[in-house]
Amino acid sequence: MGGRGPHQPNLPVDRDDADGAFRSWRFWLVVVLAGAGAGLGAGLLMAVLHGVQHLAYDYHHGDFQTGVAEGPAWRPVPVLTIAGFVLATAWVLLRRFGGPVRGLDDAVWEHQGRLRPLDTAVNALLQIVAVGAGATLGREGAPKELGAGVASSLCDRVGLTPAQRQVLVACGAGAGMAAVYNVPLGGALFAAEVLLGSLSLATIVPALAMAGVATATSWLLLPDQSTYDVGHLSLGASLTMWAVAVGLLAGLLGAGLVVLVGWAKAHATTGRKALGSITIAFIAVGAVAVVLPQVLGNGKDVTQSALSGSLALPLVAAIVLVRPLATAACLRGGAVGGLFTPTLAVGALAGTLAGRAWGAVFPGGPVAGFALIGAAALLSGAMQSPLASIVLVVELTHSGLGLLVPIALAAVGATVVSRMLVPASLYTAAGWWKDGRSLPRRRRLWRRPTET
């Protein structure tokens, strides 16, 4: 289980090393402190996000999409032009003088969880500013990296082993995600299933503990409530049959997203050329937003509209087509950002389309149910993580338990189909692409030192 790609499939765990970590007070000190840091960091980053949105689009109340709609249609073009140039300059300088800015998967598996704390914090800040300006990227990328950076720094300070740091850095990323979305169990499963590829006690216990601390700490700055409002959902035989079919379709779409994201990341512009390519990508997104403002931002408000059924079908179809291309353009240009919320949004919209088509033959299905199942299915197929995806969707809505059976069936179908087509996830797609789309190689957690 999990999203391991060409570098990291399912991983065996050395029980003795894991037990040794559990007996170390330094290990648990990092769990608590990194969880608190991830929670506070998530709250501060969300304050920056909302501040940038309000400043850039000149609104003070309501959600992001409403604020964009109330302003002039042309506003996204100058906003994203300025943001693109400023952020591109900052990213080029950071990569030139700050050292390598590693992605989480690369940091965990290729560098034993080592992250440069200051560079990681600056990169997280740039990511959240980009999302606030309207770039089609996920807001969770920044708190994940910040949480991972805090964990890496603390591990070095207290002298933990590379294997322990490797696990706790992944847990820090999951804690950041848990804090920003109020999803402690989902964040823990993201760390264990997606980043570490292992649901053993050695990974899931510290992941749960750190995500719990982070979520509780984030309540000091963020509301303790669900991210999406779904309302009552009812289960029917027709919906269950539809879920099986849509899971297979979501697997195809998920594999396509993995290929698209892998290509964009593997061919991302680097060096000084990124100054122009990031700016051009942002300008292109702004130009598209003049006629399709729903392309802006991470997609949170678009997902809510899909769940409430307030979008016309032609608009839904346009967003499903354009949003993945806009995200790929930003990544190809050299920008950095999350992928979770954009994928969730596309899944909810795709589920809406498939649900409306099904409803023409078998009327009566819940609109929110179609969107929710579609979101879980696409997340499962694209992230190669059915368990984490199911739990995340349920926690994000504080609902969906009544649809657990169709959600699970759709998630499993999507995961199997996507895995058969592409042996990688959104988070390992770049490495899979660079390796010539090769099959996975095995790695090992808690590796014992070689005796000499």
N, C-alpha and C positions, 0 to 999 in steps of 0.2 A: 504494500500500500504506500502511496505517497507519490510525489511528483518528481522523483529522481530521473534525470535525463542521461545524456551520454557520459557524464562523469559520476553520477551518484544514484544508483538504484537502491533497493531496499538494503538496509545495513544491519549486519549482526553486531551485537554489543558484548563487550567483555564484562562479565558480571563482577569479577573481582575489582577491576578499576572503578566501575560504577559504585559498588558498595563502599570503596574507599572515599569517593567523593561525598557520598551521603554522610559519612562519619566526620567530615571536615567542617569545622565551624566557619572557616574562611569561605568555603563554597556557599554556605547558606547566608552568610553575611552579604556576599555579592548578590545573591538572589533577591534579598530584601532591598538593598540599596539600589540595585539596578532597576528593580520594579518601581520603586518610588521615583527614581530619576526619569524613567520612561513615562510614568503617569504625569508628572509635572511638565515634562517636555512636550507631551502630546497636547496638554492644555494650552501651553504658550504658543505652540505652532498653530493651533486652531484660532487663537486670538489674532495672530499675524495673518492667517488666511482671510478671516472676515474683515480685518482692517484693510487689506489690499483690495478685496472685492468692493467694499463700500467706497473706497477712495477712487478706484479705477472706473467704476460705473455709476458713481454719484447717487447712491441710494443709502437709506439709513434703516429701513424696516423691510421685513419680508425675506423670502428666500432669494437665492442668486438669480434664478431664471426670471423671477418677477422683476427684480431690479434691472436686469438687462433689457427686458421688454419695455419697461417704462421710459428708458432713455432713447436717444436717437439711434436709428438702425445702423448708422455708419460708425458709431463709437468703438466697436471692437477692433476696427482697423488701426486707428492711431494707438489705442491702448496696447495691442499686441505688437505693434511695430516698435514702440518704445521699450516694452517689456522684453521683447526678443533681443534687441540690441544690447540692453543693459545686462540681461541674464547671460547672453552669449559671451559678452566680455568678461563677466565674472567667472563663468565656467572655464573659459580659456585660460585666464590668469590662475585659477585654482589648480587646474591640471598642469600648468606650466611650472608654478612655483611651490605648490603645496604637496607635490608628490602624487602617486597614483590614487585616484578615487575609485575604490573597488566596489563592485556590486556585492550584495549580501551573499549570494550563492558562491561567488568566486572567493570572497573573504572567508567563508566558513570552510570550504573544501580545499581550496588551493593555498590558503595562507593561514590555516589553523586558527581562524577567528581573529586574526590581527587586523585592526582598523586604526587609522590615525584619528584620534578623537576630535581635534580642531577641524581638520579637513572634512570629517564626516558631518559635524555640526553645521559647517558653512554650506555643505552640499545639501543638507536637509532644509536649511533656510531658503536656499535658491529654489529648490523643488516646490516648496509651499507657496512662494511668491509666484512661480510660474502658473500653478493651478489657480491661484487667486486672480491672476491677470486673464485667465480664460483658456490656457493651454489644455488640450484634451488628454490629461494625465490624471492619475489617481492621487488623492490627498494622503493615502495611507503610506506612500513610499517614504515620506519625510519622517514621520514618527517611528517607523520601523528602523530606518537607518540610525536615527538618534538613539533609540533604545539599544540597538546593537553596539553603537559606539560607546555608550555609557558602560555597558557590560564589559566590553573589551578593555577599556581603561581601568575599571575596577579589578578585573582579573589580573592584569599586569601589576597593579599596585600591591595586591595581597599575595602574589606569588603562586597563583594556581597553575596547574599543568596545561600544556597546549590542548590536550584532549578535553579537559574541563572548560577551558576558554572556548573551544569550538562549540560545545553544547550550549554554554551560557550566552554566547553571542547570538545564536539562533533563538534562544529563549527571550533575549532582549528585543529582538525584532518582533517576535510574537506578542510580547508585552506592549510594545508601542502600538501595534495594531489593535490589541484588546482595549487599550485605553482610549484611543481616538474614536472607536465605534461602540464602546461599552459592551464588548463581547469577550469576556474572560475565557470561557471554554473554547470558543472559536479561535481566539488568538493563540491559546496554548496548542491546540491541534494544528494550527498553521505552522507553528514552530517545529513541532514534532513530525507531522506527516509530510508537510511540503518542503521545509528547509532541511530537516535531518533524515527524513525517509524512514523513521523508526518510531513505533508506538510502544516501546519498552518502558519499564519503570524508570530506567536511567534517563530517559528524555522527557517523558510525560509528567513526572512528578515535579521536577524543577520548572518545567514550562507552565504548569498549572499554578504553582506557587508564585512565580514572577508575574504572570498575567493577572492573577488575583490582586496582588499588591498594586500593580500599575493601575488597574481599573478602579480600585478603591481610592487611590491617590488622585486620579483624574477627576473624581467627583468634587474635589475642592474647586475646580475650574470649569468643569463641563457638566451638563445635566445628566442625571441618572434616568435615562428614558430610552426607548427604542429609537433607532435611526429612521425607520419607516413605519407609517401608519397603514395597517392593512384592514383591520376590522374583522368581522366574523367570516370564517371560511367553512364551507360545507363540502363533505366528501361524497362522491357518487361513483358508481361503476364506470360511467362514461369517462369521467375525469381520469380514473386509473388506467383505462385503456389508452387514452390520449397520452398519458405520461410515458407509457412504454414506447409509443411511436416517436414522441418528441425527444426522448432520450437519445434515440438513434440519430435523429437529425442534429441534435445538439452536439453529438460526438463529431459529426462531419464539420460543423461550424467551429467547434473547439480546435480540431486539428488544423483547420484553415487559419485560425487566429494564431496558433503556435508557430506555424510556418511564417506568417506575415510578421509577427513580432521578432522571431528569430532572424529573419532576413534584415529587418530594420536595425536591430541591435548589432548584428554581425557586421553590417556595412555602415554603421554610424560614423559620421564625419568626425575626425579628430584634428588636433592641432589648431593652427590659426584659421584654417578653412571653416571650422565650426562657427566662427564669428559671423560669417555670411550665411551658412546653411541653417543655423538655428533661427536667425532673424527672418530668413525667407520662409521657413516652415511656419513660424508664428504669424507672419503676415498672411500667408495662405489660409490659415485657420480663421483669422479675423475676416478675410474676404468672404469665405464660405458662410461665416456667422451672420453676415448682412442679410442673407436670405434664409438661413437656417440657424437661428441663435441657439438651438438645442445642442449644437455641436460643441459649445463652450463648456469648459470646466470638467470636473471629474464625472459628472453624470448623475449625481445624487438626486437632484430635483427631477431629472428625466425619469429615473427609476420610480420615484414617487408618483409621477403622472401616469406611468404605465400601470402601476398597482391600483390606481384609482380609476383607470379607464378613461381618462380625459383627453387622450390624444386621438386624432383622426387616423385612420389606417394609412392613407398616403404619406402622412407625416411620419408615422412609425416606420414605414418601409424606408423612407429617405434617411432617417436617423440611423437605422440598422446598417445601411450601406456606408454612410459617410463617416460615422464616428470611428470605426476601426481604422479607416484610411487616414483620418486626421491624427489619431494616436501614433500610427506607424510613421507618419511624416515628421512628427515631433521627435520621435526616437531616432529616425534616420538622420535627421539634421544634427543630432548630437545632444539633445536635451535629455534630462533624466526625470523619471517620475514613476508613480505607482501604476499598477495594472489591474488591481482588484476591482475598484469601483467602476472603471470603464467597462470591464468584462461583465460585471453584474448588470450594468445598465443595458448592454447589448443583449444579454440573456433574457432580461425581463421584457424587452421590446420584441425579441424574436418569439418568445413565448406568447406574447399578445397576438402577434400575427398568426401563429399556428393555432392558437386558441380560437380566434375569430373564424378561421377557416373551418375548424372542427365544429364550431357552434352553428355554422350554416347547415350542417347535416344533423348534428345532435345538439339541439339548443338547450340552454339552461345552465351551462357551466359558469362558475364564478370568474369574472375578469381577473381579479387579484390572484386567484389560484393559478390561472394560466401563466401569469407573469412570474409568480413566485417559483413555480416548478421550472419554468424556462430558465430563470436566473440560476437556480441550484444546479440544473443540468449543465449549463454552459460553463459555470465555474468548475464543476467536477471534470468535465472534458478538457478544459484548457489548463487547469492547475494540476490535473491528475491526482486529485485528492477528494474522493467522494465523502469521506467522513467529515473532514474539516468543512467542506462546502455545505453539507446538509446542516451542520451545527451553526455555521455562520449565518445562513439564511434564516434559521429559526430564531437565533439571538438578535439579529438585526431588526426583526419584526415583532419580537415577543409574541409570535403567533406561529402558525404553520404546523403545530403538532398534530392537528386534525388531518393534515395532508401528508403525514410522515411517510405513509406507504407509497403513494404515487411519487413523492419527492425522491425517496430512496430508489425506486425503480428507474426513474429518469436519470438519476445521478449515476447509477451503476451502468446503465446502457451507454450513457455518454462517455464514461471513463473507458469502457471496453473498446468502443468504436474508435475513439480518439487515440488510444494507446496502440491499437492495431495499425493505425495509419501513420502515426508519428510517435516514436519512442522518446518523447521529451515533453516538458511542460512549459508554460509561459516563462518560468524562472530559470530554466536550463536551455531554452531554445537557442540562445546565441551560441553557447558552447557546442551544442549539437550541430548547428549550421556550420560553424567554423571547422569542426572535425569532419566535414564532408558528409553530414547526416549519418554518422556511424551509430552502431548499436551501443548500449550502455556498457560501461566497465564497472566492476564492483569496487567499492570502497569500504572502509571499516572504521567504526567509531570506537573510542576508548582503546586504541591500539596499544598493546604492551610494548615497552622499549625492547629493541633487539639486544639480546645478551651477547657480550663479547668475551 
